[in-house]
């Protein structure tokens, strides 16, 4: 309750407008060739958003396996799923993760 006659101090008002997220995720290549080991590059772009934490969860469909991003495919274990911690982002930052499929 604010009575303007009792308290003559002005009120400070702030309007907060809702916004749509601007971050994005890009895959390269967009399709896989059956029967071939391939590199898959996943790029996260924060756009105009502040991202405080991010976790990329990779899961393969039936018949597909992957190497944990950053591991050497010649001496690593092939997995059906893995989690990659992306950390935090400032606006305009991009981070890429490369895995073998």
MOJOLIN-V835427 format. One record per residue. N is the residue number from 1. RES is the residue in one letter. SS is DSSP state (H for helix, E for strand, - for the rest). OMEGA is omega as a letter, one per 40 degrees, with the letter a starting at -180 (* if undefined). Layout:
n: (N;N)
res: (RES;RES)
ss: (SS;SS)
omega: (OMEGA;OMEGA)
This chain:
n: (1;2;3;4;5;6;7;8;9;10;11;12;13;14;15;16;17;18;19;20;21;22;23;24;25;26;27;28;29;30;31;32;33;34;35;36;37;38;39;40;41;42;43;44;45;46;47;48;49;50;51;52;53;54;55;56;57;58;59;60;61;62;63;64;65;66;67;68;69;70;71;72;73;74;75;76;77;78;79;80;81;82;83;84;85;86;87;88;89;90;91;92;93;94;95;96;97;98;99;100;101)
res: (X;X;X;X;X;X;X;X;X;X;X;X;X;X;X;X;X;X;X;X;X;X;X;X;X;X;X;X;X;X;X;X;X;X;X;X;X;X;X;X;X;X;X;X;X;X;X;X;X;X;X;X;X;X;X;X;X;X;X;X;X;X;X;X;X;X;X;X;X;X;X;X;X;X;X;X;X;X;X;X;X;X;X;X;X;X;X;X;X;X;X;X;X;X;X;X;X;X;X;X;X)
ss: (-;-;-;-;-;-;-;-;-;-;-;-;-;-;-;-;-;-;-;-;-;-;-;E;E;E;E;E;-;-;-;-;-;-;-;-;-;-;E;E;E;E;E;E;E;-;-;-;-;-;E;-;-;-;E;E;E;E;E;-;-;-;-;-;-;E;E;-;-;-;-;-;-;-;-;-;-;E;E;-;E;E;E;E;E;-;-;-;E;-;-;-;-;E;E;E;E;E;E;E;-)
omega: (a;i;a;i;a;a;a;a;i;i;i;i;i;i;i;a;i;i;i;i;a;a;a;i;a;i;i;e;a;i;a;i;a;i;a;i;a;i;i;i;i;a;i;i;a;a;i;a;i;i;a;i;i;i;i;a;a;i;a;i;a;i;a;i;a;i;i;a;i;a;i;a;a;a;i;i;i;a;i;a;i;i;i;i;a;a;a;a;i;i;i;a;i;i;a;i;i;i;i;a;*)
